Amino acid sequence: MTAESNTGAASAFPPRWTVGQLRAALVAYDDDMPLQVAVPDFDRPAELVDDSFVVTGAGVGKLIYSDERGTVANPYLTIELYPLGD
């Protein structure tokens, strides 16, 4: 999938997945399988990503603005990570 097919316009960022896309990608795996996250190293883009994080939680928080918007729901599901020990 390209950024164009996901967002309708070319983008410098990779396409963002929705909760539905993630859910569909996980359907073939056991429910008790731990999740590991590969975090890109932007300082060394040619290097492999840092994959030493596990998912410890997920949820939707609040964004607090100092203007008239005040506190609003975050439009993203946030995945919480914890580093694995060496």
Wavefront OBJ file of the C-alpha trace (Angstrom):
o trace
v 0.000 0.000 0.000
v 1.327 3.431 -0.855
v 0.691 6.719 0.868
v -1.381 7.738 -2.138
v -3.701 4.735 -1.870
v -4.219 5.285 1.855
v -4.526 9.064 2.109
v -5.463 10.123 -1.413
v -2.321 12.270 -1.725
v 1.398 11.660 -1.781
v 3.004 12.060 1.631
v 6.502 12.057 3.098
v 5.224 9.830 5.900
v 4.279 6.168 5.616
v 0.550 5.449 5.434
v -1.214 5.380 8.797
v -3.042 2.211 9.736
v -6.485 2.250 11.238
v -7.595 0.081 14.153
v -9.525 -2.012 11.621
v -6.399 -2.637 9.535
v -4.458 -3.701 12.623
v -7.296 -5.963 13.763
v -7.438 -7.612 10.318
v -3.656 -8.123 10.286
v -3.765 -9.852 13.688
v -6.635 -12.243 12.945
v -4.317 -15.140 11.999
v -2.356 -15.051 15.272
v -3.092 -16.564 18.684
v -4.724 -14.208 21.172
v -1.981 -14.796 23.748
v 0.932 -13.991 21.413
v 2.913 -10.975 22.760
v 3.309 -7.922 20.519
v 6.744 -6.570 19.691
v 7.158 -3.163 18.038
v 9.823 -2.163 15.521
v 10.698 1.504 16.044
v 12.657 3.134 13.203
v 16.001 4.738 13.958
v 15.726 8.055 12.118
v 19.371 8.885 12.822
v 20.442 5.840 10.782
v 17.664 5.211 8.226
v 19.658 2.506 6.432
v 19.945 0.500 9.656
v 17.447 -2.031 10.867
v 14.847 -0.731 13.250
v 15.060 -1.031 17.017
v 12.732 -3.936 17.814
v 13.417 -4.175 21.512
v 10.029 -2.907 22.699
v 6.908 -4.806 23.727
v 3.376 -3.425 23.872
v 2.192 -2.903 27.453
v -1.084 -1.109 26.842
v -3.303 0.872 24.521
v -5.942 3.532 24.866
v -7.231 6.946 23.881
v -6.184 9.854 26.017
v -6.952 13.555 26.067
v -5.203 16.463 24.390
v -5.054 19.676 26.396
v -4.858 22.920 24.439
v -4.132 26.316 25.976
v -6.584 28.010 23.591
v -10.375 27.901 23.302
v -10.358 24.203 22.355
v -9.546 23.182 25.934
v -9.445 19.411 26.529
v -10.443 17.149 23.639
v -10.237 13.429 22.898
v -7.030 12.338 21.180
v -7.905 11.256 17.603
v -5.374 8.397 17.773
v -5.254 5.117 19.625
v -2.000 5.261 21.593
v 0.094 2.093 21.948
v 2.247 2.064 25.093
v 5.694 0.460 24.844
v 8.190 -0.906 27.334
v 11.834 -1.634 26.454
v 12.996 -5.233 26.628
v 16.090 -5.936 28.719
v 19.298 -6.942 26.986
l 1 2 3 4 5 6 7 8 9 10 11 12 13 14 15 16 17 18 19 20 21 22 23 24 25 26 27 28 29 30 31 32 33 34 35 36 37 38 39 40 41 42 43 44 45 46 47 48 49 50 51 52 53 54 55 56 57 58 59 60 61 62 63 64 65 66 67 68 69 70 71 72 73 74 75 76 77 78 79 80 81 82 83 84 85 86
